[in-house]
Amino acid sequence: MQVFIDDIDGVGPTHGLIDSARVDVSTGTPGPGNDTSQKCFETTFHFPAGSVQAGVYDLVVVITLASGPCDTPGPVVQDMLGYAQIPVLVFFNDDAPFCPPPPVP
């Protein structure tokens, strides 16, 4: 899984890959109602404090499925790919105004 961040306010300078993680398929739990055709996974992504500058951002998590265990993953399985889009995030800077003036044309 990879987490990407992109500014949507035209002001936030942070963009691109901010973290990634490998999650072993054996750690999944059955889906709702013990549906064995679905598995639910959970992981935490870490990025250093201050590494995202003030602004309004979108986060997207890209999920790929590869064969083999996490320490020696094999090739990507067919075209299996998923994503999760997280609602808008706002990062503040106490030393700067939240709403900067619009750029002068």
C-alpha positions in Angstrom: 0.0 0.0 0.0 1.2 3.5 -0.7 -0.2 6.8 0.6 0.0 9.8 -1.7 -0.8 13.4 -0.8 -1.8 16.3 -3.1 -2.7 19.9 -2.3 -6.1 21.0 -3.5 -5.9 24.6 -2.4 -3.0 25.6 -4.8 -1.0 26.7 -1.8 0.1 23.6 0.1 3.6 22.7 -1.2 3.5 19.0 -0.1 2.8 16.4 -2.7 3.6 12.9 -3.8 4.3 9.6 -1.9 4.5 10.1 1.9 4.6 6.5 3.1 4.2 2.9 2.1 3.6 -0.4 3.9 3.4 -4.1 3.2 0.6 -6.0 4.8 0.6 -9.8 4.7 -2.6 -11.4 3.4 -2.6 -13.8 6.4 -3.3 -10.8 8.7 -6.7 -10.1 7.1 -9.9 -10.8 9.0 -13.2 -12.0 7.3 -15.5 -9.3 6.0 -18.9 -8.4 7.4 -20.9 -11.3 8.6 -17.8 -13.6 8.3 -18.0 -13.3 4.5 -15.0 -15.3 3.5 -14.9 -13.9 0.0 -13.8 -10.5 1.6 -10.9 -9.7 3.9 -10.4 -6.6 5.9 -6.9 -5.2 6.6 -5.6 -2.5 8.9 -2.3 -0.7 9.0 -0.8 2.6 10.2 1.2 4.9 8.1 3.9 7.1 9.7 5.4 10.3 8.5 7.4 12.8 10.6 5.8 15.7 12.3 6.2 18.8 10.2 6.8 16.9 6.9 3.4 18.1 5.6 3.3 21.9 5.3 0.2 24.0 6.0 -2.6 23.6 3.4 -5.6 21.6 2.3 -4.9 18.2 1.0 -6.4 15.0 -0.5 -5.0 11.6 0.5 -5.2 8.5 -1.7 -4.1 5.0 -0.7 -3.2 2.7 -3.6 -3.5 -1.0 -2.8 -1.9 -3.7 -4.9 -2.0 -7.5 -4.4 1.2 -9.4 -5.0 1.9 -13.1 -4.7 4.3 -14.4 -2.1 5.0 -13.3 1.5 5.8 -9.7 2.4 9.5 -10.3 2.9 9.9 -11.7 -0.7 6.9 -10.5 -2.7 6.2 -12.0 -6.1 4.7 -10.3 -9.1 1.5 -8.4 -8.9 -1.5 -10.7 -9.2 -3.2 -10.0 -12.5 -4.7 -6.5 -12.5 -5.9 -6.5 -8.9 -5.7 -3.0 -7.6 -7.7 -1.0 -5.2 -7.7 2.5 -3.7 -9.2 4.4 -0.9 -9.7 8.2 -1.0 -9.6 9.9 2.4 -11.8 13.0 2.8 -10.1 16.4 2.8 -7.4 17.0 5.4 -6.3 20.5 6.6 -2.8 21.0 8.1 -2.4 24.2 10.1 0.6 26.4 10.8 0.2 28.4 14.0 2.6 31.1 12.7 0.8 31.7 9.4 -2.8 32.6 8.6 -5.1 29.8 7.5 -6.6 31.7 4.7 -3.9 33.5 2.8 -5.0 36.2 0.4 -5.6 35.1 -3.2 -2.7 35.6 -5.6 -2.5 38.8 -7.5 -3.2 38.3 -11.2 
